[in-house]
Amino acid sequence: MSRRTTVLTTGTVLLLLFGVLGALLPVPYIAQVPGPTYNTLGDINGTPIISVTGREPNDTSGNLNLTTVGIPQRSLTLVGAVQGWFDDEVTVVPREQVYPSGKSVEETQAENRQAFLTSEQAARGAALGELGFPDEVVVQDLSDDSPSKGQLQAGDAVVAVNGVATPDQAALTAALAAIPAGSTVPVSYTRLGVPGVATVTTGKAAEGTGSALGVLVLQTPYAPFDVDIQVDDVGGPSAGLMLTLGIIDMVGDTDLTEGAVVAGTGTIDADGKVGPIGGIPLKMVAARDIDAELFLVPADNCAEALENAQPGLPMAKVATLDDALTALADLRDGKTPPSC
């Protein structure tokens, strides 16, 4: 065998070997891709994303789509990572960035799911506050051994305990501190706008003297109807803004889109501040793919959004809920919303 043939044969074998190793060798990276978008005014497999109990929801038109990032597989091979690096619609990131060491995948997913549930709570509060509903002390959940089981339920606004008004959490704490544990007391509440009185034999306060109702409460805007959010396959807090807009559209006085397809992303707090999120380039691709007429971008993500602008996808810069509502008003009026 000639030297040239030997070199070519050896090179071919090495290339095949590297190719096989590259296809099998895992690397500490994962690929992220544009995930599905969900119209907060619509449903997922027949289940409404936002449902309203206690009043008739508005007839809505158009779309207010939350956007997501997908992870098609939990690990990458060397070949897969290289392919992802050369694909404009794939982002390759260190696995540690998505699944921190010291935590299982299931633990990370559970944390992300809890962050989403917290964002639901913030979205309700921000939406109802924007619509002018007053703050009340609202039951969020009951403990497993709650003495209030069968009497109070999540969504109730606690108005008074043993005849003492409880307009805020501090007043509720003070009222319970003055009641010996084991006392049977009336608890006045409002449920879906209807007043009622529960009779509760109190438990012992976790700290100090006094009583406990066995409920988790939050001081938050309260409306005489219930808003429920169901999005089972989404984690993290980045849907907050779009959920807030969906609630406002369904129970407010204005058709926010007038038939337009709007997508967006961003966290939200109870005061209506919009916060930055991850994965903005991929979420913009997802918005482009549904022919969105406007994409709402958190102000702190604007620089990254401009670097990854998508043809035919107008962007609106939003730092607050009011900014988002103004951008939608501009869209309805045929104006160009303030962009990044």
C-alpha beads as a LAMMPS data file, in Angstrom:
LAMMPS data file: protein, C-alpha beads

340 atoms
339 bonds

1 atom types
1 bond types

-500.0 500.0 xlo xhi
-500.0 500.0 ylo yhi
-500.0 500.0 zlo zhi

Masses

1 110.0

Atoms # bond

1 1 1 0.000 0.000 0.000
2 1 1 1.426 3.381 -1.011
3 1 1 2.119 6.129 1.525
4 1 1 -0.601 8.286 -0.104
5 1 1 -3.169 5.500 0.190
6 1 1 -2.193 4.887 3.799
7 1 1 -2.644 8.570 4.673
8 1 1 -6.018 8.756 2.931
9 1 1 -7.210 5.571 4.589
10 1 1 -6.056 6.731 7.999
11 1 1 -7.698 10.130 7.488
12 1 1 -10.973 8.549 6.421
13 1 1 -10.991 6.245 9.435
14 1 1 -10.276 9.177 11.784
15 1 1 -13.032 11.250 10.206
16 1 1 -15.489 8.394 10.608
17 1 1 -14.327 7.874 14.186
18 1 1 -14.715 11.575 15.016
19 1 1 -18.127 11.578 13.345
20 1 1 -19.295 8.612 15.395
21 1 1 -17.880 10.103 18.603
22 1 1 -19.424 13.482 17.806
23 1 1 -22.811 11.899 17.275
24 1 1 -22.587 10.017 20.572
25 1 1 -20.464 12.195 22.836
26 1 1 -22.642 14.296 25.154
27 1 1 -21.604 17.883 25.869
28 1 1 -22.701 20.154 28.788
29 1 1 -25.005 22.235 26.602
30 1 1 -28.658 22.185 25.637
31 1 1 -30.548 23.670 22.706
32 1 1 -33.411 26.119 23.088
33 1 1 -35.901 26.720 20.277
34 1 1 -38.995 28.878 19.737
35 1 1 -41.736 27.336 21.866
36 1 1 -45.489 27.371 21.339
37 1 1 -47.471 30.564 21.789
38 1 1 -50.790 30.614 23.618
39 1 1 -53.582 33.101 23.114
40 1 1 -54.560 34.165 26.635
41 1 1 -58.042 34.956 25.293
42 1 1 -58.440 31.412 24.000
43 1 1 -58.034 27.862 25.240
44 1 1 -55.655 24.909 25.277
45 1 1 -57.271 21.630 24.239
46 1 1 -60.703 22.991 25.059
47 1 1 -59.790 24.429 28.488
48 1 1 -59.916 28.253 28.641
49 1 1 -56.628 29.827 29.675
50 1 1 -58.535 32.522 31.567
51 1 1 -61.994 31.768 32.924
52 1 1 -64.264 34.110 34.866
53 1 1 -66.806 32.993 37.480
54 1 1 -69.391 35.331 38.983
55 1 1 -69.889 37.563 35.962
56 1 1 -70.197 37.207 32.208
57 1 1 -66.808 37.713 30.524
58 1 1 -66.539 40.142 27.644
59 1 1 -66.720 39.065 24.036
60 1 1 -63.128 39.436 22.857
61 1 1 -61.500 39.505 19.451
62 1 1 -57.952 39.077 18.262
63 1 1 -55.074 37.523 20.143
64 1 1 -52.925 38.354 23.147
65 1 1 -50.341 35.590 22.875
66 1 1 -47.829 34.709 25.538
67 1 1 -44.621 33.306 24.043
68 1 1 -42.403 30.501 25.288
69 1 1 -39.028 28.851 24.768
70 1 1 -38.870 25.128 24.044
71 1 1 -36.214 22.592 25.008
72 1 1 -36.533 19.643 22.598
73 1 1 -34.072 17.446 24.501
74 1 1 -32.298 17.595 27.844
75 1 1 -28.803 16.935 26.497
76 1 1 -26.849 17.528 23.306
77 1 1 -24.164 15.652 21.469
78 1 1 -21.172 17.479 20.053
79 1 1 -22.692 17.267 16.571
80 1 1 -26.025 18.601 17.829
81 1 1 -24.318 21.516 19.567
82 1 1 -22.368 22.459 16.444
83 1 1 -25.526 22.283 14.339
84 1 1 -27.325 24.507 16.839
85 1 1 -24.567 27.116 16.818
86 1 1 -25.051 27.555 13.059
87 1 1 -28.869 27.720 13.218
88 1 1 -30.362 31.220 13.613
89 1 1 -33.473 29.785 15.244
90 1 1 -31.664 27.730 17.878
91 1 1 -29.809 28.976 20.938
92 1 1 -27.192 26.712 22.500
93 1 1 -26.585 27.494 26.164
94 1 1 -24.693 25.801 29.004
95 1 1 -26.891 23.146 30.594
96 1 1 -26.119 24.709 33.992
97 1 1 -27.973 27.830 32.882
98 1 1 -31.241 25.913 32.607
99 1 1 -30.736 22.998 34.989
100 1 1 -28.490 24.209 37.857
101 1 1 -26.163 21.646 39.387
102 1 1 -27.275 20.264 42.719
103 1 1 -30.896 20.125 41.565
104 1 1 -32.668 17.428 39.632
105 1 1 -34.525 18.211 36.439
106 1 1 -37.755 17.569 38.311
107 1 1 -36.806 20.008 41.089
108 1 1 -35.953 22.706 38.555
109 1 1 -39.225 22.140 36.707
110 1 1 -41.132 22.352 39.993
111 1 1 -39.450 25.676 40.816
112 1 1 -40.258 27.024 37.355
113 1 1 -43.861 25.927 37.746
114 1 1 -44.100 27.681 41.109
115 1 1 -42.685 30.845 39.512
116 1 1 -45.464 30.651 36.928
117 1 1 -48.130 30.255 39.624
118 1 1 -46.698 33.279 41.433
119 1 1 -46.859 35.253 38.186
120 1 1 -50.545 34.268 37.858
121 1 1 -51.189 35.807 41.259
122 1 1 -49.326 38.987 40.314
123 1 1 -51.219 39.159 37.005
124 1 1 -54.590 39.031 38.769
125 1 1 -53.533 41.716 41.229
126 1 1 -52.084 43.999 38.555
127 1 1 -55.122 43.611 36.293
128 1 1 -57.735 44.195 38.998
129 1 1 -55.729 47.098 40.418
130 1 1 -55.553 48.685 36.969
131 1 1 -59.335 48.337 36.709
132 1 1 -59.806 50.149 40.014
133 1 1 -60.846 47.349 42.344
134 1 1 -59.913 48.038 45.995
135 1 1 -57.457 46.094 48.129
136 1 1 -58.913 43.514 50.519
137 1 1 -57.499 40.701 52.659
138 1 1 -58.098 37.747 50.326
139 1 1 -57.758 34.060 51.187
140 1 1 -55.257 32.334 48.895
141 1 1 -55.208 28.848 50.406
142 1 1 -56.057 26.825 53.523
143 1 1 -53.641 24.691 55.543
144 1 1 -54.193 20.919 55.626
145 1 1 -55.549 21.049 59.175
146 1 1 -57.223 24.447 58.847
147 1 1 -60.025 25.141 61.344
148 1 1 -61.643 27.188 58.574
149 1 1 -62.210 24.202 56.256
150 1 1 -65.805 24.086 55.145
151 1 1 -66.261 27.699 56.222
152 1 1 -63.836 29.806 54.210
153 1 1 -62.338 29.115 50.795
154 1 1 -59.751 30.537 48.425
155 1 1 -60.985 33.796 46.913
156 1 1 -62.932 34.943 49.972
157 1 1 -62.255 38.477 51.209
158 1 1 -62.074 38.503 55.012
159 1 1 -63.995 41.577 56.154
160 1 1 -64.078 41.164 59.968
161 1 1 -63.196 38.697 62.725
162 1 1 -65.272 38.606 65.911
163 1 1 -66.785 41.950 64.970
164 1 1 -63.409 43.661 64.405
165 1 1 -62.922 45.060 60.900
166 1 1 -59.940 43.675 58.953
167 1 1 -59.286 46.077 56.072
168 1 1 -55.642 44.992 55.832
169 1 1 -53.332 42.196 56.951
170 1 1 -52.084 44.160 59.961
171 1 1 -55.660 44.572 61.222
172 1 1 -56.333 40.848 60.731
173 1 1 -53.181 39.949 62.664
174 1 1 -54.142 42.292 65.508
175 1 1 -57.700 40.964 65.656
176 1 1 -56.537 37.345 65.883
177 1 1 -53.890 38.198 68.495
178 1 1 -56.646 39.383 70.822
179 1 1 -58.637 36.125 70.582
180 1 1 -57.629 33.115 72.737
181 1 1 -56.952 29.944 70.748
182 1 1 -59.923 27.585 70.705
183 1 1 -62.495 30.388 70.643
184 1 1 -65.521 30.066 68.382
185 1 1 -65.881 33.365 66.537
186 1 1 -67.810 34.816 63.576
187 1 1 -65.741 35.617 60.502
188 1 1 -67.415 37.989 58.057
189 1 1 -66.383 37.549 54.442
190 1 1 -67.387 38.350 50.872
191 1 1 -67.509 35.561 48.262
192 1 1 -68.053 36.489 44.610
193 1 1 -69.558 39.763 45.798
194 1 1 -72.004 38.132 48.217
195 1 1 -71.485 38.749 51.974
196 1 1 -71.493 35.846 54.395
197 1 1 -70.546 34.884 57.936
198 1 1 -68.532 31.784 58.861
199 1 1 -68.287 30.329 62.347
200 1 1 -64.734 29.171 63.081
201 1 1 -63.222 27.581 66.176
202 1 1 -59.747 29.076 65.989
203 1 1 -56.450 27.258 66.179
204 1 1 -53.337 28.349 68.029
205 1 1 -51.171 31.072 66.540
206 1 1 -47.841 29.795 65.213
207 1 1 -46.002 32.473 67.194
208 1 1 -46.930 34.193 70.435
209 1 1 -50.403 34.190 71.880
210 1 1 -53.687 34.443 70.097
211 1 1 -55.537 32.567 67.386
212 1 1 -55.109 31.358 63.824
213 1 1 -57.710 30.791 61.126
214 1 1 -55.457 28.397 59.224
215 1 1 -55.594 30.430 56.032
216 1 1 -52.958 32.012 53.819
217 1 1 -54.042 35.553 52.955
218 1 1 -52.791 38.291 50.681
219 1 1 -53.679 41.960 50.613
220 1 1 -54.598 42.408 46.974
221 1 1 -57.251 44.010 44.742
222 1 1 -60.533 42.147 45.119
223 1 1 -63.402 41.909 42.623
224 1 1 -66.878 40.393 43.052
225 1 1 -65.955 37.631 40.624
226 1 1 -63.223 35.010 40.350
227 1 1 -60.513 34.816 37.701
228 1 1 -58.897 31.419 37.154
229 1 1 -55.845 30.764 34.973
230 1 1 -55.027 27.347 33.517
231 1 1 -51.784 26.873 31.579
232 1 1 -50.336 23.541 32.647
233 1 1 -47.273 23.250 30.430
234 1 1 -45.620 26.633 31.029
235 1 1 -43.042 27.442 33.707
236 1 1 -41.322 30.605 34.842
237 1 1 -42.683 34.114 35.378
238 1 1 -42.400 35.536 31.854
239 1 1 -46.100 35.144 30.974
240 1 1 -47.159 37.689 33.596
241 1 1 -47.662 40.675 31.299
242 1 1 -49.728 38.821 28.691
243 1 1 -51.898 37.148 31.346
244 1 1 -52.551 40.566 32.874
245 1 1 -53.632 41.975 29.521
246 1 1 -55.827 38.940 28.905
247 1 1 -57.649 39.477 32.219
248 1 1 -58.150 43.180 31.511
249 1 1 -59.528 42.373 28.061
250 1 1 -61.973 39.832 29.480
251 1 1 -63.353 41.921 32.369
252 1 1 -62.513 45.543 31.496
253 1 1 -64.342 48.078 29.359
254 1 1 -62.182 47.992 26.230
255 1 1 -61.535 45.477 23.452
256 1 1 -57.759 45.768 23.666
257 1 1 -56.909 44.292 20.258
258 1 1 -59.946 44.932 18.042
259 1 1 -59.086 41.774 16.136
260 1 1 -55.320 42.240 15.910
261 1 1 -52.792 39.519 16.692
262 1 1 -50.494 40.744 19.463
263 1 1 -47.752 38.734 21.152
264 1 1 -45.389 39.590 23.941
265 1 1 -43.510 38.617 27.046
266 1 1 -42.387 40.020 30.383
267 1 1 -42.767 39.504 34.090
268 1 1 -45.133 41.710 36.051
269 1 1 -45.486 42.682 39.687
270 1 1 -48.572 43.729 41.595
271 1 1 -47.779 47.395 40.905
272 1 1 -47.716 46.835 37.140
273 1 1 -43.952 47.009 36.594
274 1 1 -42.819 44.885 33.630
275 1 1 -39.542 43.013 34.112
276 1 1 -37.028 41.412 31.719
277 1 1 -37.024 37.765 30.695
278 1 1 -34.769 35.273 28.943
279 1 1 -34.991 33.883 25.436
280 1 1 -36.178 37.083 23.743
281 1 1 -34.720 36.208 20.278
282 1 1 -36.538 32.865 20.196
283 1 1 -39.792 34.364 21.438
284 1 1 -39.613 36.946 18.649
285 1 1 -39.255 34.145 16.100
286 1 1 -42.347 32.482 17.582
287 1 1 -44.247 35.799 17.327
288 1 1 -43.153 36.247 13.706
289 1 1 -44.327 32.735 12.877
290 1 1 -47.902 33.540 13.996
291 1 1 -47.853 36.790 11.968
292 1 1 -48.108 38.971 15.055
293 1 1 -48.869 42.596 14.256
294 1 1 -47.083 43.818 17.381
295 1 1 -44.629 42.322 19.859
296 1 1 -44.491 43.750 23.386
297 1 1 -40.878 43.872 24.615
298 1 1 -39.841 44.544 28.224
299 1 1 -37.810 47.765 28.258
300 1 1 -34.770 46.016 29.732
301 1 1 -34.765 43.512 26.838
302 1 1 -34.839 46.158 24.113
303 1 1 -31.115 46.096 23.253
304 1 1 -31.204 42.319 22.721
305 1 1 -34.477 42.592 20.795
306 1 1 -32.997 45.158 18.408
307 1 1 -30.018 42.895 17.738
308 1 1 -32.419 40.106 16.814
309 1 1 -35.176 42.081 15.071
310 1 1 -37.448 39.987 12.869
311 1 1 -38.611 41.274 9.464
312 1 1 -42.232 42.393 9.558
313 1 1 -42.515 42.246 13.362
314 1 1 -43.062 45.710 14.907
315 1 1 -41.914 46.006 18.511
316 1 1 -43.240 48.139 21.367
317 1 1 -41.097 49.007 24.387
318 1 1 -42.962 48.509 27.666
319 1 1 -41.675 49.202 31.172
320 1 1 -45.090 49.182 32.842
321 1 1 -48.575 47.829 32.332
322 1 1 -49.693 51.337 31.388
323 1 1 -47.037 51.352 28.624
324 1 1 -48.496 48.112 27.258
325 1 1 -52.046 49.470 27.351
326 1 1 -50.892 52.644 25.598
327 1 1 -49.151 50.582 22.904
328 1 1 -52.360 48.623 22.300
329 1 1 -54.352 51.863 22.148
330 1 1 -51.908 53.198 19.543
331 1 1 -52.311 49.995 17.530
332 1 1 -56.113 50.329 17.617
333 1 1 -55.824 53.965 16.487
334 1 1 -53.490 53.156 13.617
335 1 1 -50.510 54.836 15.297
336 1 1 -46.999 53.460 15.734
337 1 1 -46.346 52.601 19.396
338 1 1 -43.038 53.727 20.956
339 1 1 -40.472 51.157 19.878
340 1 1 -37.175 49.947 21.313

Bonds

1 1 1 2
2 1 2 3
3 1 3 4
4 1 4 5
5 1 5 6
6 1 6 7
7 1 7 8
8 1 8 9
9 1 9 10
10 1 10 11
11 1 11 12
12 1 12 13
13 1 13 14
14 1 14 15
15 1 15 16
16 1 16 17
17 1 17 18
18 1 18 19
19 1 19 20
20 1 20 21
21 1 21 22
22 1 22 23
23 1 23 24
24 1 24 25
25 1 25 26
26 1 26 27
27 1 27 28
28 1 28 29
29 1 29 30
30 1 30 31
31 1 31 32
32 1 32 33
33 1 33 34
34 1 34 35
35 1 35 36
36 1 36 37
37 1 37 38
38 1 38 39
39 1 39 40
40 1 40 41
41 1 41 42
42 1 42 43
43 1 43 44
44 1 44 45
45 1 45 46
46 1 46 47
47 1 47 48
48 1 48 49
49 1 49 50
50 1 50 51
51 1 51 52
52 1 52 53
53 1 53 54
54 1 54 55
55 1 55 56
56 1 56 57
57 1 57 58
58 1 58 59
59 1 59 60
60 1 60 61
61 1 61 62
62 1 62 63
63 1 63 64
64 1 64 65
65 1 65 66
66 1 66 67
67 1 67 68
68 1 68 69
69 1 69 70
70 1 70 71
71 1 71 72
72 1 72 73
73 1 73 74
74 1 74 75
75 1 75 76
76 1 76 77
77 1 77 78
78 1 78 79
79 1 79 80
80 1 80 81
81 1 81 82
82 1 82 83
83 1 83 84
84 1 84 85
85 1 85 86
86 1 86 87
87 1 87 88
88 1 88 89
89 1 89 90
90 1 90 91
91 1 91 92
92 1 92 93
93 1 93 94
94 1 94 95
95 1 95 96
96 1 96 97
97 1 97 98
98 1 98 99
99 1 99 100
100 1 100 101
101 1 101 102
102 1 102 103
103 1 103 104
104 1 104 105
105 1 105 106
106 1 106 107
107 1 107 108
108 1 108 109
109 1 109 110
110 1 110 111
111 1 111 112
112 1 112 113
113 1 113 114
114 1 114 115
115 1 115 116
116 1 116 117
117 1 117 118
118 1 118 119
119 1 119 120
120 1 120 121
121 1 121 122
122 1 122 123
123 1 123 124
124 1 124 125
125 1 125 126
126 1 126 127
127 1 127 128
128 1 128 129
129 1 129 130
130 1 130 131
131 1 131 132
132 1 132 133
133 1 133 134
134 1 134 135
135 1 135 136
136 1 136 137
137 1 137 138
138 1 138 139
139 1 139 140
140 1 140 141
141 1 141 142
142 1 142 143
143 1 143 144
144 1 144 145
145 1 145 146
146 1 146 147
147 1 147 148
148 1 148 149
149 1 149 150
150 1 150 151
151 1 151 152
152 1 152 153
153 1 153 154
154 1 154 155
155 1 155 156
156 1 156 157
157 1 157 158
158 1 158 159
159 1 159 160
160 1 160 161
161 1 161 162
162 1 162 163
163 1 163 164
164 1 164 165
165 1 165 166
166 1 166 167
167 1 167 168
168 1 168 169
169 1 169 170
170 1 170 171
171 1 171 172
172 1 172 173
173 1 173 174
174 1 174 175
175 1 175 176
176 1 176 177
177 1 177 178
178 1 178 179
179 1 179 180
180 1 180 181
181 1 181 182
182 1 182 183
183 1 183 184
184 1 184 185
185 1 185 186
186 1 186 187
187 1 187 188
188 1 188 189
189 1 189 190
190 1 190 191
191 1 191 192
192 1 192 193
193 1 193 194
194 1 194 195
195 1 195 196
196 1 196 197
197 1 197 198
198 1 198 199
199 1 199 200
200 1 200 201
201 1 201 202
202 1 202 203
203 1 203 204
204 1 204 205
205 1 205 206
206 1 206 207
207 1 207 208
208 1 208 209
209 1 209 210
210 1 210 211
211 1 211 212
212 1 212 213
213 1 213 214
214 1 214 215
215 1 215 216
216 1 216 217
217 1 217 218
218 1 218 219
219 1 219 220
220 1 220 221
221 1 221 222
222 1 222 223
223 1 223 224
224 1 224 225
225 1 225 226
226 1 226 227
227 1 227 228
228 1 228 229
229 1 229 230
230 1 230 231
231 1 231 232
232 1 232 233
233 1 233 234
234 1 234 235
235 1 235 236
236 1 236 237
237 1 237 238
238 1 238 239
239 1 239 240
240 1 240 241
241 1 241 242
242 1 242 243
243 1 243 244
244 1 244 245
245 1 245 246
246 1 246 247
247 1 247 248
248 1 248 249
249 1 249 250
250 1 250 251
251 1 251 252
252 1 252 253
253 1 253 254
254 1 254 255
255 1 255 256
256 1 256 257
257 1 257 258
258 1 258 259
259 1 259 260
260 1 260 261
261 1 261 262
262 1 262 263
263 1 263 264
264 1 264 265
265 1 265 266
266 1 266 267
267 1 267 268
268 1 268 269
269 1 269 270
270 1 270 271
271 1 271 272
272 1 272 273
273 1 273 274
274 1 274 275
275 1 275 276
276 1 276 277
277 1 277 278
278 1 278 279
279 1 279 280
280 1 280 281
281 1 281 282
282 1 282 283
283 1 283 284
284 1 284 285
285 1 285 286
286 1 286 287
287 1 287 288
288 1 288 289
289 1 289 290
290 1 290 291
291 1 291 292
292 1 292 293
293 1 293 294
294 1 294 295
295 1 295 296
296 1 296 297
297 1 297 298
298 1 298 299
299 1 299 300
300 1 300 301
301 1 301 302
302 1 302 303
303 1 303 304
304 1 304 305
305 1 305 306
306 1 306 307
307 1 307 308
308 1 308 309
309 1 309 310
310 1 310 311
311 1 311 312
312 1 312 313
313 1 313 314
314 1 314 315
315 1 315 316
316 1 316 317
317 1 317 318
318 1 318 319
319 1 319 320
320 1 320 321
321 1 321 322
322 1 322 323
323 1 323 324
324 1 324 325
325 1 325 326
326 1 326 327
327 1 327 328
328 1 328 329
329 1 329 330
330 1 330 331
331 1 331 332
332 1 332 333
333 1 333 334
334 1 334 335
335 1 335 336
336 1 336 337
337 1 337 338
338 1 338 339
339 1 339 340
